[in-house]
Amino acid sequence: MDDQIPQDQPQDAELLTPLPRQQGKAITMSFPDAMREIIKGKSVARIEWANKDYCLLRVGWLTIFIENKFRGWKVNDGDMEAEDWFVVKEIN
């Protein structure tokens, strides 16, 4: 039996998430870390959302872009306890 991964199969780094990975660096973060990134001017999202929603600081308010609109974001306990936050690299 051949233990090698066939060439048409994804490598281990590609199995869990479509997010780009760098060896030795985590691809997700906690809510407090995500808020630090928002304060730095970045946008963040959750893997669980699996869509184009994202959060950012906009005109001094914590804001979520959802259903093609910016809205005030009421953070819930699920978001605060989540460990699947990531920085959104590009927003189209």
C-alpha positions as CSV (number, residue, x, y, z in Angstrom):
1,M,0.0,0.0,0.0
2,D,1.3,3.4,-1.0
3,D,1.2,5.9,1.9
4,Q,1.8,9.0,-0.3
5,I,-1.0,11.4,-1.0
6,P,-2.1,11.2,-4.6
7,Q,-1.2,14.4,-6.6
8,D,-4.9,15.2,-7.2
9,Q,-5.6,15.2,-3.4
10,P,-5.2,18.4,-1.3
11,Q,-2.2,18.6,0.9
12,D,-2.7,18.6,4.7
13,A,-2.5,22.4,4.9
14,E,-5.4,22.7,2.5
15,L,-7.8,20.2,4.1
16,L,-9.4,22.3,6.9
17,T,-9.9,25.8,5.4
18,P,-9.5,27.8,2.2
19,L,-7.6,30.5,4.1
20,P,-3.9,30.8,3.2
21,R,-1.6,29.3,5.7
22,Q,2.0,30.1,6.7
23,Q,3.9,27.5,8.6
24,G,4.2,28.4,12.3
25,K,1.4,31.0,12.2
26,A,-2.2,30.4,13.3
27,I,-4.9,31.1,10.7
28,T,-7.7,32.0,13.2
29,M,-7.9,34.0,16.3
30,S,-10.1,34.7,19.4
31,F,-12.6,37.5,19.6
32,P,-10.3,39.8,21.6
33,D,-7.6,39.3,19.0
34,A,-10.1,40.0,16.2
35,M,-11.1,43.2,18.0
36,R,-7.5,44.3,18.1
37,E,-7.3,43.8,14.4
38,I,-10.5,45.9,13.9
39,I,-9.0,48.7,16.0
40,K,-5.9,48.6,13.7
41,G,-8.3,49.3,10.7
42,K,-8.7,45.7,9.4
43,S,-11.9,43.8,8.6
44,V,-12.5,40.4,10.2
45,A,-14.9,37.6,9.7
46,R,-15.7,34.1,11.1
47,I,-15.1,30.8,9.3
48,E,-18.5,29.7,10.6
49,W,-20.3,32.4,8.7
50,A,-19.1,30.9,5.4
51,N,-20.2,33.9,3.4
52,K,-19.2,37.4,2.5
53,D,-20.2,39.0,5.9
54,Y,-17.4,40.9,7.7
55,C,-17.0,43.3,10.6
56,L,-15.0,46.5,10.8
57,L,-14.9,49.9,12.6
58,R,-16.8,52.4,10.4
59,V,-17.3,56.0,11.4
60,G,-16.4,55.2,15.0
61,W,-18.9,52.3,15.3
62,L,-18.5,48.5,15.4
63,T,-20.2,47.6,12.1
64,I,-21.1,44.4,10.3
65,F,-21.5,44.2,6.5
66,I,-24.4,41.7,6.1
67,E,-27.0,41.2,3.4
68,N,-25.1,43.8,1.2
69,K,-25.6,46.6,3.9
70,F,-23.6,48.1,6.7
71,R,-25.4,47.7,10.0
72,G,-24.6,48.3,13.7
73,W,-23.3,45.1,15.1
74,K,-24.7,43.7,18.3
75,V,-22.1,41.2,19.4
76,N,-23.5,37.9,20.8
77,D,-21.9,35.4,23.2
78,G,-21.3,33.0,20.4
79,D,-19.1,35.5,18.6
80,M,-17.3,36.4,21.8
81,E,-16.5,32.8,22.6
82,A,-15.5,31.9,19.0
83,E,-11.9,31.0,18.1
84,D,-12.5,31.0,14.3
85,W,-12.0,34.7,13.5
86,F,-9.7,35.7,10.7
87,V,-8.6,38.9,9.0
88,V,-10.3,39.5,5.7
89,K,-7.5,40.1,3.1
90,E,-9.5,41.7,0.3
91,I,-13.0,43.1,0.2
92,N,-14.5,43.3,-3.3
